Amino acid sequence: MAEQPMLKFVNIPRVMPEKRDAETRREDFHEIYAEYADAKAKEQASRCSQCGVPYCQSHCPLHNNIPDWLKLTAEGRLQEAYEVSQATNTFPEICGRICPQDRLCEGNCVIEQSGHGTVTIGSVEKYITDTAWEEGWVKPIAPAQERSESVGIIGAGPGGLAAADVLRRAGVQVTVYDRYDRSGGLLTYGIPGFKLEKDVVMRRNAQLEQGGVTFKLNCNVGDDISFEDIRKAHDAVIIATGVYKSRDLSMPNAEANGVVKAIDFLTVSNRKSFGDAVPAFEDGSLNANGKRVVVIGGGDTAMDCVRTSIRQGATSVKCLYRRDRANMPGSQREVQNAEEEGVVFDWLRAPKGFTTDGDKVAGVMVQQMRLGQPDATGRQAPELIEGADYVEEADLVIKALGFEPEELPTLWNQPELEVTRWGTVKAEFTTGKTAMVGVYAVGDIVRGASLVVWAIRDGRDCADAILQQFSATAIAAE
């Protein structure tokens, strides 16, 4: 009788891929986790209990068929595992690296609830797809038949690219417009290489281009081309711009030199990793080397900033967050990685202004806080402790306070484009349809700042809705 390949969680403990030691990884921007060896991937996949109701799958925004591809991996059927994974996820190797699995699939793993440690779903997902690329199982898009309809996609982030992939596979003519010189959005210029090495993103971009997706880069809608012209050129338009407008601070000396936005700091660092000439890095204005760095914020962007600062050679890095560790929005795994690398977290701290030396920042005026009654979201609201202020000396202050939508109706001269009171585009749930005929919207520009996996889900759903609309229009015309 053949050995049962699954349900080995009782005898086999949870083991993550080996993590490079903190001293070594502080010196570069390479990913910190090694790849599983084949035997280890099979072993860890075999811990899955093959639940009748797989909570890992139901809590994944893409509803990835996780139990099936874990079983196929445990059985050594990796190419089939990749096919199952790819069927629901446009970029599984990216999600395997950057999804907050501790809050999604792994956080809802049944064997975790029974005290055996969750299956390492994200690491196995990454292993499956990296192997698929190495073995040549990932093929260029080759539609069975070309279609005459065309779709213009504004924004080359994960939502826009996921939609482009689905539409192109169906034979639709797809053009992606993006303001940057490389596609990928925050995958390219926002997320640092130690979480997502850039060749992983670039090979997906190349796959889309080889499959017939047209990219118009360095193209700023509203300046280089009008939204109206894009509408005229295509049968449908998808707005997938993301949210890039940084939340700001209104307090004394907030405009001082050395008080910078997280997105500017991270973009410059990623450009430097590409080998680009970056004057703002070379002149030191967006370079942490030799500086006392303070990062304000507690989300994943703040974690990216503190860990980037360490790698750039900061003399000290502190993170100020107005709530405590248990209430921070960022990944606990990222906090642990940052602490290992030398970042100091000052919890229950909020800025009230900045001190200066001439026109340069010299310190952060810090207020100490305590947690009071829960706010409207159920989280305990921070309250000021009177008389406990102090100054934290700093040469570089990075504001990582989250992102808001740009004012698209104004920027694009489209007053009929409906937005919510938060400035996000009003769009129909699941389809992404807006009130404008043939115009759709997906990802963060609809949801507000959210996860990459949700943007992928939105892009795929929207593409399916557009294909259904095209089919309905074609039938009606017959």
C-alpha positions, 0 to 999 in steps of 0.5 A: 500500500502506498504511503499517505503523502499528506497529513504529516503535520503531527510528525513533521514540524513547521520549518521556514526556508533558511533566513540569512543572518542579520549582519550579512543581509544588512549589507545588500538588497537581496532577498533574505530567505533562501529557496527550499530544496526540493525535498524540503518543499515536498516535506513541508507541503506534506504537512497539509491536513487536506481540510474538507473546508480549506480556510486557507483558500477561503481567506485568500483574496484569489481563492487559490486552490492551496490544498491541491497544489500542496498535495501535488508538490508533496507528490513531486508533481511540480508542473501540475502544481504550477498549473493549478497555482497559475490558474487563479493567480497571475503572479504566484511567485510575487504573492509568495514573496510579499503577501502577508500570509500570517494574516491571510492563508497561513493565519487561517490554517487549521493545523495552526489552530491545533498547535502544530504550526501552520503550513508554510504556504507562501514559501511553497508557492514561491518555490513552485513558481520559481521552479516553473521559470527555471524549468521553462514551464512558464510560456509566453502568452499565445492566444488561440485566436486574436480579437478585434477589441482593444482595451487601454489600461492606465497604470502598470501596477499589479491590478493593471498587469493582471487585467492585461494578462487575462485579456491578452490570453483571450486575444484582446488587443491591450495597451498599458499606459504608465508614467514611469519608465519601467512597468510594475508600479510599486512592485518595481519602485516601491517594494525593496529588493530584499522583499522582492528582487527586481528580476522577478518583476522584470521577467513577468513584464517581459512575458507580457510584452512577448505575449503582445501587450503594448506598453507606453511608458513615460506616459503621464495621462493628462499631460502626454496624452488625454484621458479622452484620447485613450477612451477614443482609441479603445473599446474599454478603459481600465483605471489602475493608477493605484494611490501615490499621493502621500499623506502629510503632516501639518505641524511646525517645520514639516517642510524642512530639508531632510523631512521626506516622503516614503515613496520618494525615498523608496523610489530613489533607492530602487532606482539606484538598485537598477543602476540608474543615475539618481542625483537625489541619492548622490547629493545625499538628500534621499540617502540614509548613509551616515545619518540618524534616521527616524521613520514615522508610521507603523505600516509595511511602507514604514518597515520598508523604509527602516530596513532600506535605511539600515542597508544604506548605512544609517548610523541609527534607525528609529521607528515612531508609531503612535500605537503599540506593537499589537495594534500596528498595521504592518506585518509582525514578521517584518517588525521582527526582521527589522529588529534583527537588523538593528532597527529600534521601535519606539511605540506609543510615540507621535510627532508634534513638529520638527526642530531645525538647524538653519533650513535642515531638520535636526530632530523630531518633537515627540509626544508620548501616548497611551492607549485609551478607549477603542475608536470607531474601528474597534482599535484603542485610540492613542491619547496624549500623555501631558508633559512627556514630550522630548526631542529625538535627534535626526538628520533624515525623517521619513514620513510613512503615513500611508497614501491617498488617491490623486484627484483624477477628475481634476488631473484628467479634466474628467468631472463626470468621473465619479469619486467617493468622499475619500477620492477613490473612484466609484466602481461596481463591486467585482466588475470594476464598472464605473458610471462612465460607459466603457470605463472600469477601475480596479485596485487601490484607486477603488479600494484605497491603499490595500494589498497586492493580492487584492489588486490582482483579484480586482484586475482579473475580475474586471478583465472577465467582466469586460470579456463578458461585455464584449461577448454580449455586444458581439451577440447583440450585433449578430 
